[in-house]
Amino acid sequence: MKIEYDEKQNIEFKENWRDEYLQWICGFANAQGGTLYIGVNDNAEVVGIENAKKMLEDIPNKVRDVLGIIVDVNLMQGDGKNFLQIQVEPYKNPVSYKGEFHYRSGSTKQELKGNALTNFLLKKMGLTWDAITEPRAKTIELDHEAFELFRKKARKAKRLDEDDINLSDLELLEKLRLVENGELKRGAILLFHKDPERYVTGAYTKIGYFNDDTDILFQDEVHGNLFEQIDNLMELIFFKYMKAFIRYEGIQRIEEYCVPKAAMREALLNAIIHKNYGGCVPIQIRIYKDKVVIWNDAVLPDGWTVEKFLQNHGSRPYNPDIANAFFRAGEIESWGRGIEKICTALSQQNLSPPEYIQLGEAVCTTFRFVEPTTSETDIPAGSVDVRKGLSKTAQELPKNCPITAQKTMLAIIENPRATIAELSKSTNQSERTIKTHQKLLQESNLIRRIGSKKSGAWEILVK
């Protein structure tokens, strides 16, 4: 006799019973449930078992005593041979086998460890990583400037009522559901804390320019709250790391970067919102002359593969509280259209869609392109450079400098004794952004500090 069954991930055949098969029952209980047949070979053929009636009593007791759950064990017959059918229901609570957590995935059983175990336990409890509270964090440690940056974005996006935007910082946290029982959620720390890494190790981004996989030319780290990280990463990538194709329409100078800004920003947002911050490792961005690789320790939704990214899909962020804040700020949509927007931006420059590869618990996004050959100095006769007329010093700014970053850096150069706060107010940029631009100018040997860091004074090296 052969067992009739549909090919599913929740059926397992074993010729004889062994107590270690309690792990399989544990795996079924922690997943979608399943059926374990004893006395049936891998070809679904009944081979029979001895002492079937005794096992009919022993197995339910062992399952109850070791796993703490109840299963249905049925005595079956085929071709005059006895075999057992063990039916396991899915359990809402996590089930352990002698302190180990097993999970049925596809046609295999896996022991959950590390990040996989953490994510499994959170899911069973109906929680997400960013919704867990951090008792050590205090509201006094939050950064009012980060709230102001959010308010500015939210006001422009019009996804919050003006009355909500004008709430106090703590009331705004309540509105965004980032507080529970008076304690800050992890999402609140990443979004609004002065130093998120104090509580979340690895909550920053590394970026480097590589000749090849082993030869790095220069690198940077971008720290701070998540809103600032996105803005500062965009400035840094397109100011310092990315080359642009230069063309002219009449006298207008047109810059087209190797990766469109819209595509890059969307990819960075995806990385930050879907990042597994429990992994304690930063997002890593490698830029080469012909590609950009974004490496992110991410967790895919159950049943998802990287191939599904390029298909229509709903929005299932790994960190929904963080995603909600970015949605209210107008940074993302709520329909799972991020990949579609990336592909659209790339196609407008005749570039191929990004490549997605899952490596263990990481997802790598790769943008490929052809290195630009047009020189910044190849300006046709009679045309006008965008920097012309702003300042003589502007001619010395690093190449491919975006106009927004250019104006901010010129303000720094032309007001060398202004404080960080004064420059922030005059340029309408965050203090962290001002510091980033000062660092970039210093690395480009355009300015150097005079005296101590507290003095706020700089010497201009280019006249």
Secondary structure, 3 states (H helix, E strand, C coil): CECCCCCCCCEEEECCCCHHHHHHHHHHHHCCCEEEEECECCCCEECCCCCHHHHHHHHHHHHHHHHCCCCEEEEEEECCEEEEEEEECCCCCCCCECCECEEEECCEEEECCHHHHHHHHHHHCCCCHHHCECCCCCHHHECHHHHHHHHHHHHHHCCCCHHHHCCCHHHHHHHCCCEECCEEEHHHHHHHECCHHHCCCCCCEEEEEECCCCCEEEEEEECCCHHHHHHHHHHHHHHHHCCEEEEEECCEEEEEECCCHHHHHHHHHHHHHHECHHHCCCEEEEECCCEEEEEEEECCCCCCCHHHHCCCCCCCCCCHHHHHHHHHCCCCCCCCCHHHHHHHHHHCCCCCCCEEEEECCEEEEEEECCCCCCCCCCCCCCCCCCCCCCCCHHHHCCCCCCHHHHHHHHHHHHCCCCCHHHHHHHHCCCHHHHHHHHHHHHHCCCEEECCCHHHCCEEECCC
